[in-house]
Amino acid sequence: MCDAQKEPATSTAPPAVQFINVTKQFGSLVVLKNLNLSVTRGEKVALIGPSGSGKTTLLRTLMTLEPIDGGVIEVDGEAFTHERIGGHLVPAREAHIRRIRGKIGMVFQQFNLFPHMTALKNIIEAPVHVLGQSREEATDRAVSLLRKVGLIDRKDHYPSQLSGGQQQRVAIARALAMRPKVMLFDEVTSALDPELVHEVLQVMRQLGEEQDLTMLIVTHQMGFAAEVADRVCFFSEGSILEQGPPEVIFHTPAHERTRAFLRAVLDA
C-alpha cells in the first residue's frame, strides 16, 4: 500500500477494509482478478479507471450486493465474507454479515429516496427501524445532518420537490445517519446535470475534511480525486494496475495504460 498523505494509523490497528485475493466473475467474465487492497482507517481512496474495469463491482462486493467467488474481505480486521468457527474460516452466516455490514454506508449513482417521504423522514427511517433509535434521537441526528449538507430549509420537502443535487445530498445524509465507519461513493455525480455536480462534491469534500471516515470513492471527476483523495488506485481489467498519492498518479504515472486513460478523460 502506498503511503497516504496523513498521519498513519498505529501499527497495531487493523486496516479499515482489506481485500485479500478477491475474485468476482459473471459467467466466464472475470471482473475482479485476485484483487488485493488494504485501506487504512480514515483514509480517502479514489478508484479511477475505464468503465467495466471493476471499480463499482469492488464496492458492491463490499456491500454484499454481489457475492465473491474467491478470496476474503475484511472490515476492521474481521472477516466479512467468512467467519471463524472452531478455528476455521467458513462462509459467513447472515447475522454475521449484517453486523459487519452495519459499519458500511453507500451512496449510489441513483438517489433511491422514498418518494412518499420528506427529506427528514427519508433520513429517520433506517435509524429507527434498523438501529432501534428513538424517533426523537433519530430526528435530532437527521436535523444535524441536513444542516451539515446545507438542506435544513428543505427538510419537509419531498424528493420530487428537490433538484438532483439536493436529492443526492439527502442520500448522503441518509447514509451518514447509520453512523458508518466506512463510506462508499459510486459515481454519485454521474446522474446530475453539470451545474449540480459542484454542490455534491462540495459536501463530500467537507466530509473528508471534517470527519474521520474511511472513504472509497469511484469517480470520473479527476480534479476532485486529486484534491480529496489520500491515494488513487487505477483499475484496468479487474486489477489495480497502479496506485499512489494523487500527485504521483496524475503527474508521473508509471504505466502507459494509466497515461492513456488520463489523457482521454482530461482532454474530454
VEXGUMI-971574 format. One line per 10 residues: number of its first residue (from 0); for each residue z, y, x of C-alpha. Coordinates in nm, 2 decimals. Layout:
<marmars>
NUM	Z Y X ~ ... $
</marmars>
This chain:
<marmars>
0	0.00 0.00 0.00 ~ -0.09 0.34 0.13 ~ 0.18 0.60 0.18 ~ 0.24 0.82 -0.12 ~ 0.29 1.19 -0.09 ~ 0.65 1.19 -0.19 ~ 0.99 1.07 -0.08 ~ 0.96 0.69 -0.05 ~ 1.18 0.46 -0.26 ~ 1.47 0.29 -0.09 $
10	1.37 -0.03 0.09 ~ 1.59 -0.24 -0.15 ~ 1.42 -0.11 -0.46 ~ 1.15 -0.34 -0.60 ~ 0.82 -0.19 -0.70 ~ 0.79 -0.05 -1.05 ~ 0.48 -0.25 -1.10 ~ 0.33 -0.53 -0.90 ~ 0.01 -0.73 -0.95 ~ 0.00 -1.05 -0.73 $
20	-0.33 -1.23 -0.71 ~ -0.41 -1.14 -1.07 ~ -0.73 -1.28 -1.21 ~ -0.88 -1.20 -1.55 ~ -1.21 -1.32 -1.68 ~ -1.41 -1.31 -2.01 ~ -1.61 -1.63 -2.02 ~ -1.80 -1.65 -1.69 ~ -1.75 -1.28 -1.62 ~ -1.46 -1.22 -1.37 $
30	-1.32 -0.87 -1.44 ~ -1.02 -0.88 -1.21 ~ -1.06 -1.08 -0.89 ~ -0.73 -1.19 -0.72 ~ -0.61 -0.83 -0.75 ~ -0.31 -0.71 -0.56 ~ -0.15 -0.38 -0.64 ~ 0.21 -0.25 -0.58 ~ 0.32 0.07 -0.73 ~ 0.64 0.25 -0.62 $
40	0.89 0.38 -0.87 ~ 0.79 0.74 -0.96 ~ 0.45 0.71 -0.80 ~ 0.15 0.85 -0.98 ~ -0.16 0.64 -0.92 ~ -0.51 0.73 -1.03 ~ -0.76 0.45 -1.09 ~ -1.12 0.55 -1.04 ~ -1.45 0.37 -1.03 ~ -1.76 0.29 -1.24 $
50	-1.74 0.16 -1.59 ~ -1.68 -0.21 -1.60 ~ -1.50 -0.23 -1.26 ~ -1.17 -0.35 -1.41 ~ -0.96 -0.03 -1.44 ~ -0.89 -0.05 -1.81 ~ -0.85 -0.42 -1.80 ~ -0.57 -0.38 -1.55 ~ -0.39 -0.15 -1.79 ~ -0.45 -0.38 -2.08 $
60	-0.31 -0.68 -1.89 ~ 0.00 -0.48 -1.81 ~ 0.05 -0.41 -2.18 ~ -0.02 -0.78 -2.25 ~ -0.31 -0.68 -2.47 ~ -0.52 -0.92 -2.26 ~ -0.37 -1.24 -2.11 ~ -0.43 -1.30 -1.74 ~ -0.60 -1.62 -1.61 ~ -0.42 -1.63 -1.28 $
70	-0.15 -1.47 -1.07 ~ 0.17 -1.29 -1.17 ~ 0.25 -0.94 -1.29 ~ 0.60 -0.80 -1.22 ~ 0.78 -0.50 -1.36 ~ 1.09 -0.37 -1.19 ~ 1.09 -0.67 -0.97 ~ 1.09 -0.91 -1.27 ~ 0.80 -1.13 -1.35 ~ 0.64 -1.01 -1.67 $
80	0.39 -1.28 -1.75 ~ 0.63 -1.55 -1.63 ~ 1.00 -1.61 -1.63 ~ 1.22 -1.82 -1.40 ~ 1.38 -2.11 -1.58 ~ 1.56 -2.38 -1.38 ~ 1.43 -2.24 -1.05 ~ 1.07 -2.25 -1.16 ~ 0.83 -1.98 -1.28 ~ 0.69 -2.08 -1.62 $
90	0.48 -1.89 -1.87 ~ 0.70 -1.62 -2.04 ~ 0.83 -1.66 -2.39 ~ 0.76 -1.39 -2.64 ~ 1.11 -1.25 -2.63 ~ 1.09 -1.21 -2.26 ~ 0.76 -1.03 -2.28 ~ 0.88 -0.79 -2.55 ~ 1.18 -0.70 -2.34 ~ 0.98 -0.62 -2.03 $
100	0.70 -0.45 -2.23 ~ 0.96 -0.21 -2.37 ~ 0.97 -0.05 -2.03 ~ 0.60 0.05 -2.06 ~ 0.42 0.31 -2.26 ~ 0.05 0.35 -2.30 ~ -0.18 0.63 -2.43 ~ -0.53 0.52 -2.53 ~ -0.87 0.69 -2.55 ~ -0.84 0.70 -2.92 $
110	-0.53 0.86 -3.06 ~ -0.43 0.59 -3.31 ~ -0.19 0.81 -3.50 ~ -0.08 0.71 -3.85 ~ -0.29 0.93 -4.08 ~ -0.04 0.94 -4.36 ~ 0.25 1.06 -4.14 ~ 0.31 1.41 -3.99 ~ 0.32 1.46 -3.62 ~ 0.70 1.44 -3.63 $
120	0.71 1.12 -3.83 ~ 0.45 0.96 -3.60 ~ 0.69 1.00 -3.31 ~ 1.01 0.90 -3.50 ~ 0.87 0.57 -3.65 ~ 0.89 0.34 -3.34 ~ 1.23 0.45 -3.20 ~ 1.39 0.39 -3.54 ~ 1.23 0.06 -3.62 ~ 1.19 -0.09 -3.27 $
130	1.47 0.07 -3.07 ~ 1.71 0.08 -3.36 ~ 1.79 0.45 -3.31 ~ 1.93 0.65 -3.59 ~ 1.69 0.88 -3.77 ~ 1.89 1.18 -3.65 ~ 1.87 1.07 -3.29 ~ 1.50 0.99 -3.31 ~ 1.43 1.32 -3.48 ~ 1.61 1.52 -3.21 $
140	1.42 1.34 -2.94 ~ 1.09 1.39 -3.13 ~ 1.15 1.76 -3.17 ~ 1.23 1.79 -2.79 ~ 0.91 1.60 -2.71 ~ 0.69 1.81 -2.94 ~ 0.83 2.12 -2.77 ~ 0.75 1.97 -2.43 ~ 0.39 1.91 -2.53 ~ 0.36 2.25 -2.69 $
150	0.33 2.14 -3.05 ~ 0.67 2.22 -3.21 ~ 0.49 2.45 -3.45 ~ 0.27 2.16 -3.57 ~ 0.55 1.91 -3.63 ~ 0.48 1.90 -4.01 ~ 0.10 1.88 -3.97 ~ -0.09 1.56 -4.04 ~ -0.34 1.42 -3.79 ~ -0.63 1.55 -4.00 $
160	-0.49 1.90 -3.96 ~ -0.48 1.87 -3.58 ~ -0.75 1.91 -3.32 ~ -0.84 1.61 -3.10 ~ -0.64 1.76 -2.81 ~ -0.34 1.82 -3.03 ~ -0.36 1.46 -3.16 ~ -0.37 1.33 -2.81 ~ -0.06 1.54 -2.71 ~ 0.12 1.39 -3.01 $
170	0.02 1.04 -2.89 ~ 0.17 1.12 -2.55 ~ 0.49 1.24 -2.71 ~ 0.50 0.92 -2.92 ~ 0.47 0.70 -2.61 ~ 0.74 0.90 -2.44 ~ 0.98 0.87 -2.74 ~ 1.02 0.50 -2.65 ~ 1.17 0.61 -2.31 ~ 0.94 0.40 -2.09 $
180	0.98 0.37 -1.72 ~ 0.60 0.33 -1.67 ~ 0.33 0.53 -1.85 ~ -0.03 0.41 -1.86 ~ -0.31 0.66 -1.95 ~ -0.65 0.51 -2.03 ~ -0.92 0.78 -2.02 ~ -0.71 0.99 -2.25 ~ -0.96 1.28 -2.25 ~ -1.28 1.08 -2.30 $
190	-1.28 1.13 -2.68 ~ -1.22 1.50 -2.66 ~ -1.46 1.79 -2.67 ~ -1.48 1.95 -2.32 ~ -1.29 2.26 -2.43 ~ -0.99 2.05 -2.54 ~ -0.97 1.84 -2.22 ~ -0.76 2.11 -2.03 ~ -0.47 2.11 -2.27 ~ -0.42 1.74 -2.25 $
200	-0.45 1.73 -1.87 ~ -0.20 2.02 -1.85 ~ 0.06 1.81 -2.04 ~ 0.00 1.52 -1.81 ~ 0.03 1.75 -1.51 ~ 0.36 1.88 -1.64 ~ 0.49 1.53 -1.70 ~ 0.40 1.44 -1.34 ~ 0.59 1.74 -1.20 ~ 0.90 1.72 -1.42 $
210	0.97 1.36 -1.48 ~ 1.03 1.06 -1.25 ~ 0.79 0.85 -1.45 ~ 0.57 0.59 -1.28 ~ 0.22 0.67 -1.40 ~ -0.11 0.47 -1.38 ~ -0.40 0.69 -1.48 ~ -0.75 0.57 -1.55 ~ -0.97 0.88 -1.53 ~ -1.31 1.02 -1.46 $
220	-1.16 1.36 -1.40 ~ -1.17 1.37 -1.02 ~ -1.02 1.71 -0.99 ~ -0.72 1.61 -1.20 ~ -0.68 1.29 -1.00 ~ -0.69 1.48 -0.67 ~ -0.43 1.73 -0.79 ~ -0.18 1.49 -0.97 ~ -0.20 1.15 -0.80 ~ 0.00 1.04 -0.50 $
230	-0.25 0.77 -0.45 ~ -0.61 0.70 -0.56 ~ -0.74 0.34 -0.60 ~ -1.12 0.30 -0.61 ~ -1.22 0.00 -0.82 ~ -1.55 -0.19 -0.77 ~ -1.65 -0.52 -0.93 ~ -1.29 -0.62 -1.02 ~ -1.13 -0.54 -0.69 ~ -0.97 -0.24 -0.53 $
240	-1.23 -0.15 -0.26 ~ -1.01 0.11 -0.10 ~ -0.70 0.32 -0.17 ~ -0.52 0.61 -0.02 ~ -0.39 0.97 -0.06 ~ -0.63 1.18 -0.26 ~ -0.73 1.39 0.04 ~ -0.85 1.08 0.22 ~ -1.03 0.91 -0.07 ~ -1.21 1.23 -0.19 $
250	-1.29 1.38 0.16 ~ -1.32 1.09 0.40 ~ -1.37 0.76 0.21 ~ -1.42 0.46 0.43 ~ -1.68 0.28 0.21 ~ -2.04 0.38 0.12 ~ -1.98 0.25 -0.23 ~ -1.70 0.49 -0.28 ~ -1.90 0.78 -0.13 ~ -2.19 0.70 -0.36 $
260	-1.97 0.69 -0.67 ~ -1.81 1.02 -0.58 ~ -2.15 1.18 -0.51 ~ -2.26 1.07 -0.86 ~ -1.96 1.19 -1.05 ~ -1.90 1.51 -0.86 ~ -2.27 1.62 -0.88 ~ -2.30 1.53 -1.25 $
</marmars>
